[in-house]
Amino acid sequence: MVKWKKRIEGRELKLFSLFSMLLLAVAALAWEPPAGLAEGMRRIVVSRDALITDYFELAGYGPAFLNAALVCGIGILLVILYRIPFTGLTMAALFMNVGFALWGKNPINILPMLLGTMLYARVHRSKMSRYIYTALFGTCLAPLITELVFLLPFGQMMNMAAAVAVGIFIGFVLPPLSMHTASMHMGYNLFNVGFSGGILAFAIVCVLRSFGMESDTVMLWKYGSDKGMAIGLYVYFLLTFLFGCLVSGGELRKLRKIMRHPGRAVADFALMDGAGPTLMNMGIIGIICETYILLVGGDLSGPVVGSILAVFGFSAFGVHARNYLPVLVGVYLSTFLTVYTPQSPGIQLAAVFSAGLAPIAGQFGIVPGMVAGFLNAVVVVCTKDLYGGLNLYNNGFGAGWVAIVMVPVTESFMKQFKERKREE
């Protein structure tokens, strides 16, 4: 056992990422024969990807998982190529892409934005390794690339060329924009690029609308929960937890340390507490997310499974049970006071992605966390219409506004409360 641990020491997260990519490919082959996979991938690549386009419903489980494996492979390749260490932030970036490869991203529509960020690094005479995470997260506007092929009034080849050019432009401007937006919410929105991407998508869609080109939102959703999918996810999350236990030698002290951290960015659990506790935390969060969806009678659709995998990745970078549960409960309680139900597709996604506001609960406590979850649920349902569903990280955009409003107000009340306590 000691020899085995020494052999993989420092490579635990890299091996886990490669294992996850391989598992996705195996799942694809198990669900669909090669001919079906090829046709399903063709359908994914040529179809509109605006919110909400469920690849499970559009092409089937097999092609959706193959697409996720390919997108994951591109991310891993870039991380290895630019010699980036596999940290908690790497897990967040990779699994965010894996998750959204089940509803919006594919190996074709993410490439222009990656090229744009590479161009940005070259123009500024900087190493691409400095911007690799912005590049990976910045693929949130991938549906815009596909949408322009359908919207623009030129011929197909010209439309494709213009779409690629716009994608390169997006990848070029996102690095400075995302650095600016991070200061706006002070690290309390973990999905920062979703906020900056939403602002950029809104501006682009306004330009398109001024020329009479309107992008309509999509609603393609697979209802119900496949038993094989449910069991497979639980097994995967359990294996993640057990692998973390093996790596850490069954030591739970550092896992408890993770749960004492507020989670405010930058909170890289792998760098702070090691790969073992981080993987255990990832397994726990994955189980919590899936259990919530099943308990409320939700659907294991492509978007829901994708959102679970995305938050699973972010449980290596800021999210843990103590700061996540209050905001999750806040989203659930909102359904008793609003017109929405826990089974509404948008609310299911809002519940899982409320993890982006987990640092508010971690920093200020349970009640502010629940308020943040409540506000997140009502905001994100409205925001996707601002940009025609072309920003995949809609919950990140909504969470950004919630954090911008809540954090200064909460800090003000907390400061006043502490001053009164001192006077007493």
Buried (B, 14 or more C-beta within 10 A) or exposed (E): EEEEBEEBEEEBBBEBBBBBBEBBBEBBBEBBEEEBBEBBBEBBBEBBBBBBBBBBBBBBBBBBBBBBBBBBBBBBEBBEEBEBEBBBBBBBBBBBBBBBBBBBBBBBBBBBBBBBBBBBBEEEEEEBBBBBBBBBBBBBBBBBBBBBBBBBEEEEEEBBBBBBBBBBBBBBBBBEBBEEBBEBBBBBBBBBBBBBBBBBBBEBBEEBEEEEBEBEBBEBBBEEBBEEBBEBBBEBBEBBBEBBBBBBEEBEEBBEBBBEBBBBBEBBBBBBBBBBBBBBBBBBBBBBBBEBBBEBEBBBBBBBBBBBBBBBBBBBBBBBBBBBBBBBBBBBBBBEEBEBEBBBBBBBBBBBBBBBBBBBBBBBBBEBBBBBBBBBBBBBBEBBEBBBBBBBBBBBBBBBBBBBBBBEEBEEEBEEEEEEEEEE
